[in-house]
Amino acid sequence: MKKDDPQSLSSSKENIVASIMHHHLFMPILGLMVVLLSNLITKPDFFVISMNHGVLYGNLIDVLNRGSELVILAIGMTLVTAASGGQDISVGAVMAVSAAVCCSLLSGGAASTNVLQMPIIVAAIAGIAASGLCGAFNGLLVSKFKIQPMVATLILFTAGRGIAQLFTKGQNVYVRVDTFKIFGNFIPGIPVPTPIMISIVTVIIMAIILKTTTLGLYVQSVGINSNASRLVGLNATRIKFVTYVICGLLAGLAGFISASRIYSADANNIGLYLEMDAILAVALGGNLLSGGKFSFAGSIIGAFTIQGLTTTLYAMNVSADQLPVYKAVVVVIIVVLQSPVVQKQLKRIQMKRKSVKVLEKGGVSA
């Protein structure tokens, strides 16, 4: 068959299209494009980026900026989901704990301060370490005591904000210092919002860790078949524990950024409902919520898709209290589409279409 034969070219194009559509990032990118295009339709100037007082402004910059904490959370949630086949629903409350510890140390226990009582780096490390302990607590329950992840993390989901209130003595702690505010806003002389840069650095560090170590392979192995992993010498308990600790540390980092963004520790609102957004980002990224193989890139795309969806809903005058309802609908649709029953049915339809094409070509495939 000649290279320029129409039938051969048609078959080649079909194979290219099929390979693109079956790529694990195809659906996440498609979802992001749909959300962005819907924003473009409602706001023709959505992609316009301007420079004002030396910093970048625009709807797209706002999506990247506001989605930074969610990207960081989604990375940790991806590891937890892949390793344990469950989700950490306490990450929002853990963010509040980190913010409370950090701001309480910076203010010296006062409700408000204009002077730092401690170096920011020390307070930030303390806050992130506290969130790491929360992650270790969750990991211990899941990995050692074999408690279902949703149930285990429900403890801190319920009590986490109360713990944060203990550190702040039941009040919002304000740190009105410019050097603290830059981590959630802008560094003087740099036009890109600081949270975007922090999220990029976090992604790079996690990518390097996965590339230079066997952590990613071990997480996937344990998530696919924990018992089989033990037989080949992997410590499934330790691997699951480590993923929850990492998730806690990343939640702490996100909490620090959120506290800097509003220069205070608001235990009732920091990270509120973000646990649901993180789970949805993982699902939108094409990752199975039952565990196993995972994609950081997909989760990151999913995080920005969620932030874009939030922006779209706000543009449609949907109140903040109603947002979880719409997002919950999306979660249900995704979970149903990922279910074994639906996947099996889709494969059957695909096989039938291939059979019809073969018959149309005279019973011989190209």
C-alpha positions, 0 to 999 in steps of 0.5 A: 500500500502506497504512502500517499494512498487515501485509505492509509492516510485516513487510517493514520489520521484516525490513529493520531486522533485516537492516541491524542484522545486516549492520552491521560491529559486529554480530558483534563486539558479539555475540561480546562479549555471548556471552562476558559472558553466559557469565561471568554464568552461571558467576559470578552476581556478575560485573557487581557493582562495589564501592568498596573503599578509594576504588577500584573493584573487580569482575570487569568492572573487572578485564576493563577494567583487564587489557584496557587494554594489549591495547586499545592493542596492537590499535589498532596491529595494526589499522593494520598489518593494514589497510595491509600485509595482514599482522600484527606478531608482535613486539609482545609482545617490543617491549613487553619492550624498552620496559619494559627500557629504561624500568626500567633508566634509572629504576634507574640500571642497578641490579637494584633501586631505591627512589629514581628515578635519572631523571624517569619521563617521560624514562625512559618516552619513552626506552622508547617511543622504543626500541620506535618504533625496533623498529617502524621496523625492522619497517616498513623490512623490510616496506615497503622490502624487500617482506618478508612481514610475518609473516617480517619481524616474526619477527626481533624476535619471536625476538630482542626479548626477548634485546635486553631482557635486554641492557638489564637484564643478564639480570635482573629490574629492580625500581623500588619507587617509588610514583610509578612504580606509579601508571601500572599501578595507581591514582592516589590519590583516583581510583577508576578504574584508571590503565591504563583512563584511559591506554587511553581517552586513546590511543583518543581521540588515534588517533580524532582523528588519523584524523578530522583527517587522511587517514591512515585513508583512505590506509591503507585505499587501500594495503591494498585495492590498493597498486599502484592507490594508487601510480597516484593518487600515494600513497606506499605504502611510506611509509604502510606504514612509518608504520603499523609505527612507530605500532604499535611506539610503541603497543607501547612504551606498553603495555610501560610500563604493564605494567612499572608494573603489576608495578613491574619489567622482566621481559623473559621475561614482559612481553607474553608471548603478547599478540601473538596476543591482538592479532591475535585482537582485530583478527579478532574486530573484523570486520577482514579479516586480508588488509588493507583497510578497518578498524574501531578500534571493532571491534578495541577490542570484540574486545580486551575480548572476548579479555580476557573469554574469558581470564577465562572460561577461568581461571574454568573452571580452564584453566591459563595454558599452555593458554590459547593453544590455545583462542585458536588454535582461535578464530583458525582459526574466524574466518579460515575464516569470513572466507575468500572461499570461505565468504563466497561460499557464505554469499552464495549461501545468502542469495540463495536465501532472498531468492528463496524469499521473493519466490516466496512473495509471488507473485513480486513483492518488497515 
